[in-house]
Amino acid sequence: MAVDPSEPTSASQVTTTKQISHPDGRVELRDFSAISESRYFNPELAPVPLEQRTWTTYNFFALWMGMAHNIPSYTLAASLIALGMDWVQAFMTITLGNLIVLVPMLLNSHAGTKYGIPFPVFARAFYGVRGANLVALLRAFIACAWFGIQTWVGGLALHVIVGKLVGGWWLTAPVVLGQHWTLWLCFLGFWVVQMLIIWRGMDAIRRFENWTAPLVSVGFLILLAYVAVKAGGFGPILSEPSKLGWGSGFWKVFFPSLMGMIAFWSTLSLNMPDFTRFGGSQKKQVLGQVLGLPTTMSFIAIVAILTTSGSIALYGEAIWDPATLASRFDNPLVVVVALVALVLATISANLAANVVSPSYDFSNAFPKRITFAVGGLITGVIGVVIQPWRLISDPSIYIFAWLGFYGGLLASVAGVFIAGYWLLGKTRIELDALYMDGKGSYWFAGGWNWRAVVATLVGAVLAVGGAYGGPFPEGGLIPFLKPLYDYNWVVGLVGGLVTYLALSRTATDRTNEGVIK
């Protein structure tokens, strides 16, 4: 029997599985001999030794500053202005969404710090050693799409920078495959730089985050200052009225927009164990995230909202893409300095938010064949194939179709995690069993836990079965579920959680840790 990690003991207490529970509540597995030959084990998926869990509060704060301060975060806030909200409505929507998504994020982060395991290995405790690939690959493909989006918008910013430096011919070069060939070149260059960093591993990403984090705000502040000066101060910007009012027109847009704001970080709410597994303590990772996510996202939100509102006052339209907005500026120095900072910000965010997770996820699918670096390369290739320029072409598609749909899917997974780890398992996990082939608490039936799969499907169908608008039929994919789609993330979370609890509590083959075999 493994040591109960919920009961801190001395660091010297070791069981037959070599699972050690330390006084601060963190747990490690010292002896990998029983699982090292398993096809579900490799060194990058193994629990992180305690001496290597060195991330501080600042590391987590810097991580969030790097992930939040990027062009898609800016466009997220700016798109609400484009949809007709005023600055108060947009800021309220984004801030509330960030506070809500922080809750499941911290709940799932706990396991990473406690056990030193990444997201796909954590998922094995509930979906089975094989079944975890279902949710890991779902998360991975969404991250690939986000990697492509971030790389595309970063390439756009780079395209504008070079155009300001070498002349207008760069921006009006011949069109190839629907885009200027110079834009394709910037997109490729941006892609290659990121691949070179990820090839050097997690430590290279952490170092990059640390030195870029204090700089990433500069570009956005320059954009805001320039627009404010040109508009004659903040008065004209703050006086831009809402096109929706505060009546039914606003609330009809508010709830699906709120779901989109939550969905923006719903990916990280699942895979934060990929980062918190390196945490020096629970206090450090919690404090770093509480200080990091709401504050940095609120900052970028208000900057984006004010800048986009300023673009209405200056140009008569809401320009929600900062690269497009900067291209209209007369001062080339302002454009270059601002967009260089934005490019650095976007690389920082993309590496942390959209490459780390799928690298682990693809490695989890084939532990003996795919390393972290190879997984990152796969992410980069899929991110191009998915044609990200189409996903970010329209603010309504961006929020209601893309963000809303995948947010509902991932919310059902979060519901299973919370139910399994906190309500059933009471935060107890058998580390060695997570890697065992054909046996152990998490092998279930053939490596799959059907209860988790069913709960995920139920939650997902309830959440996104009624998807409408954009690429979906106006009457909804499943018409009678259409009213639920405006609340997709909440519906998916509750649906997955309640269904998993119901199926698990009616089972008779529960272990004394509360986990279903």
Secondary structure, DSSP 8 states (H G I E B T S, - for coil): ----TTS---TT---TT-EEE-TTS-EEE---TTTTTSTT--TTTS---GGG--B-HHHHHHHHHHHHSSHHHHHHHHHHHHTT--HHHHHHHHHHHHHHHHHHHHHHHHHHHHH---HHHHHHHHH-TTTHHHHHHHHHHHHHHHHHHHHHHHHHHHHHHHHHHH-GGGTT--EETTEEHHHHHHHHHHHHHHHHHHTT-HHHHHHHHHHHTTTTHHHHHHHHHHHHHHHTSHHHHHT---SSTTSHHHHHHHHHHHHHHHHHTHHHHHHTHHHHTTBS-HHHHHHHHHHHHHHHHHHHHHHHHHHHHHHHHHHSS----HHHHHTT-S-HHHHHHHHHHHHHHHHHHHHHHHTHHHHHHHHHHSTTT--HHHHHHHHHHHHHHT-HHHHTS-HHIIIIIIIHHHHHHHHHHHHHHHIIIIIISTT---TGGGG-SS-STT-TBTTB-HHHHHHHHHHHHHHHTT--BTTB-TT-SSGGGHHHHTTHHHHHHHHHHHHHHHHHHT-S-B-TTS-B-
